[in-house]
Amino acid sequence: MKRWLMLAIGVNAHTSVTLGLFGLPLVMPDLQRHFEVSLPVAGLIGNAPGLGILVALVPWGALADRRGERLILGLGVGLAAVLLAVAGLVAANGGPGLGGPGFGGPGLGGSGDGTSGAGASGTVGWVILLLALAGAAGAAAMVSGGRIVLRWFEPRERGVAMGLRQISYTLGMALAAFVLPPICERHGIAGVLLTCAAASLLAAVLAAVLMREPPAAVAQARQPAAASPYGQPALWRVHATSALQVVPQVIVGTYGVAFLAGEYGWSGVSAGQLFGVAAIGGVVIRIAVGRWSDRTSLRMSPLRVLTWTSAAVLAVLVVGGGPPAVAVASVITVAGNGLAYLAAGELAGAGWGGRVLGLHNTVQNVVALVTVPVAGMAIARWGFEAGFVAGLLCALVSVPVIPVSTERSVRRRG
């Protein structure tokens, strides 16, 4: 039972920090109004934590390989809480008046009249910086959960365990969808950021107090050789297919609320609730997918089936599926994340798990950071369908990259 408690602590930490690191796109229209910026710049603000996550995942993974999960969860998630709180205060008070990176000018940020725009752009710059730093700190939770699965669970249990671990993001997004839009209506963007800070702080304290390392005998038995796992082409292909499949995930997750508000007249709260319900559905499907992979002892074959399903749903969305298709797409496009993440960790082994999983997430975040502004500009110019078409194409391209045949040949030799 102890291994399940450790997993629960990791899930709680990742769930809590997800609000601040990934939940801000759910209040995208309010970000635009509060900071007086265009949709692409609001997308940059909402996804600014990804800038920090990008550079921090591998260092956190290396530290976790050496020092374990307790240290990095308590330190990283706690620091993220502090930085989110400061970002909330800056958003509420208009920034420290030190200038900061500028995002002003007509059509981007500020008023464009040469007066209030400078102050607004300074505030935007500081908020982006603080959110990026919060992302760098909170990235610790993204690495540690995967290592908990690799170190505490046997292979026959890892699919379900990783499915449970992966629902931490889904649970976080469901919580964010139900909580953040109403808080934003009552207390503004500052209230949203302070709420995210409080959730992260509580999770950090719980992890620092309760998290433990696996028994020494178990840990030693699961330690692989020290050689780098990157001599395996399959590991590179797992990274690559995940990178491609991030594109539809990010487009639907980042611009889905704006799509419902702009094309169908939904309120931010109603759109957020739709995504919240869809996220709950995502919890169920991630666990089911994990169980499926455990029963078949395969990770990539189920992933390929899910990828074809995602492509079909995106095609429906492109031709006018509307809100129902958005809801289904928000579930199915992320359903296979846990399988790819687990496959990368198993190919790495526990001794390299932190670094490999850190790099896996880093690759995904590089793609996400490029996708957000590019998709935003494409949507602004050609409409939301252009973004959905891009997601569909990336899903289709990823299908032949999935190393299904390699996995099956390894299973036959075993």
Secondary structure, DSSP 8 states (H G I E B T S, - for coil): -HHHHHHHHHHHHHHHHHHHHH-GGGGHHHHHHHHT--HHHHHHHHTTHHHHHHHHHHHHHHHHHHH-HHHHHHHHHHHHHHHHHHHHHHHHHT--SS--S---BTTTBS-SSSSHHHHHHHHHHHHHHHHHHHHHHHHHHHHHHHHHHHHHS-HHHHHHHHHHHHHHHHHHHHHHHHHHHHHHHHHHHHHHHHHHHHHHHHHHHHHHHH-----HHHHHHT---SS-GGG-HHHHHHHHHHHHHHHHHHHHHHHHHHHHHHHH---HHHHHHHHHHHHHHHHHHHHHHHHHHHHHT-SHHHHHHHHHHHHHHHHHHHTT-HHHHHHHHHHHTTTTHHHHHHHHHHHH-HHHHHHHHHHHHHHHHHHHHHHHHHHHHHHHHH-HHHHHHHHHHHHHHHGGGS-HHHHHHHHHH-
